[in-house]
Amino acid sequence: MAKVFLDPKKFQEQIDKYDSDAANIKDVVYKPDEGELILKCIDKYLECITEFNAMVQQFGKLMDKDTSSMKQIRASWMKLDEDMADKTLGQLITGK
């Protein structure tokens, strides 16, 4: 049987770092430098840049969902820990 231990303080630190990293990623915006482009390829270049920026925004939204999920996991874990702390060993074993 695997044993799992979640240190709430360290997990919160990980959540905070992930949230900060997500904010940094969402701020990424690529801007075209059209100065040296051949005229024929400008439209395709701009299309690629637009797609890239949209992808970064989508990735940022996924990171927000991940952050929210981690916060829910932590809250559930803390609630379970609190509930178990109020029970005796006998109650935990028998489930009553």
N, C-alpha and C positions, 0 to 999 in steps of 0.2 A: 504494500500500500504506500503510495506516495504521500509525503508530508509537504504541506504548503504553508508557508508563513508569509504574511504580508505585513511589512512594517509600514504603518499608516503614514508616518512622517516622511520616510524615504519615497514612498509611492506618491505622496503629494508633491514632493520635490520633482519627481519624474513628470507628473502631470503638468506642473508649472513650466518646466523646461520645454516639454512638447508643445504646450500652448504658445509659448514665446517663439519657438521655432516656426510654428504654423503662421503666426503673425508676420514673421520675417519673410516667409515664402510667399504669402499673399501680397506682399508689397513689391514682388518682382514684376517689373514691366519692361519688356524689351521694346526699344524704340529704334526704328529703322534709320540707317545712315544712307541716304539716297545719293550722296555725293558721287560715288564711284560706280554706280550701277549702270548697266547697259539698259537702254530704254525698254527693250522687249521683255526683260525679266522683272521689271518693277512690280507689275500686278501680282505675279506669282510670289514674289518676295514679300509683298505686303500681306498677301493671303496667308502665307506661312507664319508671319509674325502675329497676325490676328489669331490664328489657330493656337499658336504657342501661348499667347497671353490668356486665351480662354481656358486652355488646359491647366495653366498655373492656378487660375481662379477655381476651377473644378477641384484640383488637388487640395487647395486651401479649404474648400467646403468639406472634403473628406476628412481632413485633419481636424476640423472643428467637431465633426461627428465622433471621431476617435477620442478627442479630448472629453467630450460629453460622456461617452461610454466609460472611459477610465474613471471619471468622477462618480458615475453611477455604481461601478464596481466597488470603488473605495467606500462609498456610503453604505452599500449593502453589506460589505465585509465588516465595517464598523458596527452596524446594527446587529449582525449575527454575533459578533464578538461580545457586544453588550448584553444580548439576550442570553448567551452561554455563561457569561460571568454571573448572572443571577441564579443559575441552577447549580444544584449539587452534583457531584460525580455520579451518584446513583440515578438521578433524574436524567442526566445525559446518556447513561448506558441504557436505561430502560425506555427512554423516550417519553416519559410521563412528566 
